[in-house]
């Protein structure tokens, strides 16, 4: 991503985050995407949005960094993002970096969420994630391990501390701790969020005789979920792993995500998703095929679902950070309840065309 550097004396002074900063830079980067889609339903549930659809996503990122007299680099990062007309500042953190790695403090995703390896295709909206959430009610994608191989069971953009190791012959790892997901840490309101949240992820990336490989795996762990009083499990664990392989323009990706815990004596969250993708890139052109399959069992009538998605996608790099893409995706989500009485069955096809840019 190309960045715009603004190096004035005033910005240097403003971004000097501690005594001893020898020099500083201020950079702005961003991205935006918008698409237009059409869905054709074969088995429409009430929570399925049929017909014409639009999807927008955008982000603007500010980074002030400086090299300190002792050689360490300090940075302050603000990230603003939004989609479909809603958004705001979602991440803000301070970091210190050196040969020993990066220490980060502030609001951001967990280490396992940030480092996780997915199985995306050529189009911005693939067979999981953006398109799935755009065309189906949120009830379909809850919990986040159903039809999604990344995401977080803890929650995104939470205040905490993270450490990311330096690259050691292709091997990196990340650790994070986020105290809680509820703002009610003190005062009259009850703390009902997840507490004592930690995560870890290990990844290897390298080239072997012309073959690139990236493989990793990790865990998010909630030590206290406040479910114990209702007869549920007080702790939660989410596991994620993925592998990407590339050679001579061809690529293959596989990713897996799962979570299993009880929310009450009788209800639970037991979900898993497997995503696969094959792709080929030549010059400015990229094509891909994807298959995503998933299952969730919640222990409640009408809440046990399985889903499959198949996608064919194409993207073209138009230069200067601009691109366009198109995707044809087939979704099939079935509920354990017979027929369509719970309005959670969905069998439809979506066609999308979009434009995006980054700077």
N, C-alpha and C positions, 0 to 999 in steps of 0.2 A: 504494500500500500504506500503510495507516494505521499510524503508529508510536506506541509508548507512550513518553513522555518522563518521565524520572525526574531531577529537578533538585535534588538535595540538596547541602549543603555538602561532605559526605564524598565524593560521587561527583565533584564538581568537582575536589576535591583529588587524587583517585585518577586522574582522567583528564587531568591536566595533564602532557602528554607532553614538554614542554620549558619552560625558563624563558621567561617573557614571555607565557604564555597568559593572556589577560584573562578569558575565561569559557569554560565547557565544558558540553556536554550529553552525556547517555548515553541511547541509544535501543535498544529491543529490537523486532525484527520477526520474523515467521515465516510459514510456510505449510505446509500438509499436504494430501495427496490420497490417497484410497483407492478402489479400484474392484473390481468383481466381474465376471468374464467367463466366457463359454462359447464353446468352439471346436468346430466341426464339420469334420472332415477328409475330404477326397476322395482325397488321395494322400499318406498319412502317411509321412514319413521317420522314422528312429529318433531323430533329434535334434529332432523336433517334439513339443512338449508338448501333447497333446490333452486334451479334457474341460474341467472347471471350472478356472478360474484366478483368482488374486487379485493385485493390484498395489498397493503402498504407496510413497509418497515424502513426505518431510518435511524441513523446514529450520528452523533457528533462528539468528538473526543478531544480533550485538552490535556496536554502533557507538559509540565514544567520540570526540567531536570537540570542538575548541576553537578560538576565534579568537585569534590571536596579536597582540601589540602592533603588529607591522608590517603587519597587515591580512590576512596569509595564514591559511588554515584548515588545521589539522593534524587527522588522524583515525587511529584504530586500529580495525581491523575484524576480528572473528572470525566465521567461518561454520561451523556444524555442519549436516551433512545426512546422510541415509541413505535407503535404500529396501529393501523386502522383508527387514527385520530386520537389515541390516548398514549400518554407517556410522560417522561420527566427525567430528572437525574436519578439514575439507578445504581451507579457505582462511584465511589470516591475513596481513594486510599493513598497512603504514603509508603514509600519503599526505600530501602537501602540495599545496594548491590556492590559486590566485589568478587574476587576470585572464589570466595567461599560460597557464593550463591546469592539469592535475593530474599530478604526479609520484608514482608509486606504487612501493613497494619491499616485497617479500615474496612469499608463495606465492599464486598465482592463475593463471587461464587466460591464454593468450596474447591479445594485443590483437586479432588476427584472429578468434579464437574468440569473444571477448566481444562484439565488434561485429557479427558476421556476421548477415545478414538471411536468415531462413528462410521457410518456406511452410507454417506450421502452420494447423490448422483450428480449429473451435469447441471440440472436446473436448481435454482435457488430454493424453490419449494419442491421437496421430494416426496417419497411415499410415506415418510413419517415426519413429524414436526409441523412446519408451517401449514402445508396444505391440509393435513388431517385436522388441525385445530381450526382452520378457516371454514371448512365445509361441514363440520360436525359440532354439535353442542359439547360443552366442556365435560358433560357427564360421560362421554365416550372415552376421553383421554385421562380420566381419573381412575386409578392412581397414575402417576407419571411414568411408571414402568410398563404401562399398557400402550402399545403402538409407539413406543419411544425408546431409543437405545442410549440416549444421553440424559439430560435433565438431572434433577436432584430431589431426594426425599427430604432433605433438610429444609430447602428453600433457598431462593437466590438473593444475592446482593446483601448478605448479612454482615454486620460488624464482627471482626475477628482478627486473628493473626495467622499468617501463612508463611511457609518457607519453601522455596524452590531451589533445588540443588543445581550446581553447574553441570554442564555436559561433560560426562566422563566416558570418553570413547563411545559416544552414542547413547549412554544410559543416563536418564534423569529421573528424579522423583520429587514429589510434592507432598507437603503435610499442612493441615490447617486445623484450627480450633475456633469455633464460633459459640459463644456462651449460650445464646438463646435466640428464639425467633419471635418472642413476644416483647412488646415495649413495656409491659407491666412488670418491670423488675423491682419496682419499689412504689408503694402507694396503696390505695384501697382496692384496685382491681386485681382479680385473680390472674395468675400466670398460667395460661393454658397452652402455651406453645411448646416446641421442642427445646430441651435444655441440654447443655454439655454435648455439643455436636462436634464430631471430629471426622477427618477424612484423610486418606492416603492413596497415592497413585504412583505406579512405577511404569516407565515407558522406555522402550529402546527404539531408536531410529538410526538407520545407516544404509550403506550401499554395499552390495556383495556381488562383484563381477557383473556390474550393470543392472542388477536387480535392487530396487529400493524397497525397504521394509520398515514398517512402523508397527510395533506391537506393544500393548500395555494392558494393565488391569489394576483395579483399585476397589476401595470400599468407602462408603459413607456410614457413619455409626452415630445414632442418637442414644445417649445413655439414659435420658429421662424424657419420655414423650407425653407424660401426663395421661396415659391411658390406663395405668394400673388400677385407679379407683373404680373404673367401669368394668373391671375384669379382663382388660386387655393386657398386652405385653408392654412393659414400661420401656423397653429398648427396641430399637429398629435398626436393621442393617440393609443397605442396598449394595449390590455387587455389579460391577460393570467391567467388560473386557472387549477388546477389539483388535483387529489386525488389518493393515492395508499393505498391499504388495503392488509394485509397478515395474514394468519392463517394456522398453521400446514403444511407449505411448499407451500400452494396455495397462489396465488396473483392475484389481480384485479386492473387495472389502467385505469383512464380516464383523458384526458387532452383536453383543449380548448384554442384556440388562435385566435384573430381577430384584424383587423385594417381597418379603413374606413376614407378616406380623399380625397379631390380633388387636382389633380396636376396642372390642367389648368381649363379653363372655361368649357370644354367639357369632359376632361379625368379625371379619378379617380382611386383610389386603394380601392377596397372593397372586402376583403378576410376573410375567416374563415376556420378553420380546427378543426376537432374532431378526436382524436386518442384513441383507446381502446386496451387493452391487457389483456389476461389471461395467467397465468403461473403456473408451478409446479416445485419445486426443491426437490431433494432427494440425499443427499450426494454430490458427485461431478457432478451430472447430473441435467440439467435444460432444460425444454421444454416450448414453448410459442406459442400462436396464437395471431395475431394482425389484426386489421382493422382500416384503416385511410380513412376518407372521407373529401373532401374539395371543396370549390367553390371560384372563384374570378371573379369579374366584374370590368373591367377597362374603360368601356364606349367607347371602340375603336373596330372596326370591326376586328374579328379574335383574340381578346384578352380576351374574356370571356370564362373561362374554368371551368370544374368540373372534379374531379379526385377521384379515389378509389384505395386503395392498400390492399392486403390481404397477410399475411405472416405466415408461419409455420417455427419455428426455434428450433435448439437444440444446447446446449453447454456443454462441459465437462471440468472440472478443472483438469489439469494434474499435479498440484502441483508446488511449487516453483515459483508461479506467472505466470505460463504458462497455456494456455487454447487453445482449438480449437472449432470452431463452424461451423454450416451449416444452410442455410436458403433457402427456396423456396418462392418467392414473385411474386404475380400477380399484374401488374400495368395496370390501364385503365384510360387514360386521354382523355377527349373529348373537342373539341373546338366548339364554337357556330356556326362557319361557316360550312356549309354542306360538307360532304365528308372529303377529306384530302387536300384540296387546299391550306390551310395555313401551312401545314406541322407541325401542332401542335397536331394532334391526335396521340395517341400512345396506343397500346394494346399489351402487351408482358409479358412474364414470365421470371424471372431471377433465376438461381440457383447459390449459392455461397458457397464456403468452405474457411475458413480462420484460421489463427493462430495468437495468440496475447500473449503478456507478459507484466508484470509490475514489478517494483522493487523499 
